[in-house]
Amino acid sequence: MIVECLSPDFAGNLTNVETVANSGSLSKTFFLNKLLITFTKKGLDVFAHNIETVERLTPFVRDPRAKYRQTLKVLEHAKKSTAGLVTKSSIMLGLGMQDYLFFSKFLLASKIIPSIYFKGESDAEVEQTLLDLRNAGVDCLTLGQYMQPTKRHLKVVEYVTPEKFAFWEKRGNELGFLYTASGFPFRSFCILVQSIFNLLIVFRTTCQKFLQSR
C-alpha cells in the first residue's frame, strides 16, 4: 500500500511540515533472547503540496496566505527531512485574469494592478516554475487544464492543446522529474496518472531495499 498525503503549507511552519513528512514512521530497538532486534515501520511514501500556478499569478489564484516561495520551501524541507520520501506537486494551466472585463479597465486605469497581471501564464513562466520545483527537490509533477468550478472563480483563459501538454511532459522529464504527467482533462487523467505513479513508487522502493541489502 502506498500512502500519499496532500498537505497544506501550515503558513510556512516547517516544524509542522516535518511532522507530516515523518508521520507513521517508527523505529524501535530492543533485546530479545540476548539478540538486538530493530523494528522499523515505514511511514508516508508521498508528500504532495501543489504550487498551483506561476509566481506572477499566485496572489490572484491562491489563498492570500499561500505564497509561491513558501510552497517551494515546504516541498524542499519535506524532502530533506525524510529519507526516501517522494515529493509531488501540480500546476494548473489556462489561468489568468484577463476575463474580468467588468472591472479590469478600472483597475488598469487606477494602476491598482499592472496590465501584466491580466495575461495568462507564459511558456517562460511555466518553464521557470518547473525549474523552481526541481531545485526544491520535487520528484513528481502533474500539469492539467484549469476548469472553472463556479461562476465566482477565475474564468478559463486558454484551453491548452494536446501538443502543448505533450511538450510540457517531455520538458519535465528532461529536467529530471521522476515522473511528469501532463494532459487534459485533469480529473479523469489523474486516475491513470495515480495508477502509474503508484507502480513507479513501488518500483523505486523495491530498488532502494535491494541496494540497501547489498
Secondary structure, 3 states (H helix, E strand, C coil): CCCEEECCCHHHCHHHHHHHHCCCCEEEEEEECCEEEEEEECCCCEEECCCECCCCCHHHHCCCCCCHHHHHHHHHHHHHHCCCCEEEEEEEECCCCCCCHHHHHHHHHCCCCCHHHHCCCCHHHHHHHHHHHHHCCCCEEEEEECCCCCCCCCCCCCCCCHHHHHHHHHHHHHCCCCEEEEECCHHHHHHHHHHHHHHHHHHHHHHHHHHHHC
